[in-house]
Amino acid sequence: MTEPRTPVLLVETRGAVRIITMNRPDKLNALNTELTQAIHDALLDADRAPEVRAIVLAGNGRGFCAGADLAEFDTLTPDNQDLVDRRADLTCRTQAMMQSLSKPVVSAVQGAAVGGGAGLAIGCDMMVAATSLKFGYPELKHSIVPALVMTGLQRSLGRKAAFEMISLGRLIGADEALSLGLCNRVVGEEGVLDAAIEIAAAWATANPRAMAAAKSLFYRVADLPYGEAMAAGRDLNAKMRGFRREAK
């Protein structure tokens, strides 16, 4: 009898909080195509589920995510350009999607969060880091360019600090990540998931339409000139009057 295959992703719902956990602990949750697709699909499913109001992204084991699974690079070559293109598109969509979801997402990050794992961690709306955090972008040391995580890092840091992280590949700890504004809270190793769930549970108490509108506006105005940003806020201010009536 064939043993059941261990899933690469675990999904749990606690009340109105959906917990999505990467489950390749023996590989430090390195991102192969299967896991990347599973994360992408699970996030979309959580965003569409009416009973879910907030999302936690976590990693099983001693590391959050060690980035791209280099074992797949043997097949991701110019000889398989279609495969390369499809993988790049999937990675791009997955790395970029958290801020476009209507529901807020918090990452619970322990140990290694490097490369694509660092991108997933800071791509969430908030990040809770364990004291064991090792965060960074070491791709250049492996003759790889951190192409699909560069945008998120540059928008989270100033240009000089972001270029330093990318070009030198230095890993930073939790306290430095907090001082740079890359994470919101630092907690002990055993408390990182609970702290993230606590944040998500607090989000879940808000009116979902109001939360979705606030999140959408937050990221929209970040890229607008001041006057246009204020106009967008004015327009939402007029629309939000119905949210309070819905909550009653």
Buried (B, 14 or more C-beta within 10 A) or exposed (E): EEEEEEEBBBBEEEEBBBBBBBBBBEBBBBBBBBBBBBBBEBBEEBBEBEEBBBBBBBBBBBBBBBBBBBEBEEEBEEEEEEBBEEBEEBBEBBBBBBBEBBBBBBBBBBBBBBBBBBBBBBBBBBBBBBBBBBBBBBBEEEEBEBEBBBBBBBBBBEEEBBBEBBEEBEBBBBEBBBEBEBBBBBBEEEBBBEBBBBBBBEBBEBBBBBBBBBBBBEEBBEEEEEEEBEEBBEEBEEEBEEBEEEEE
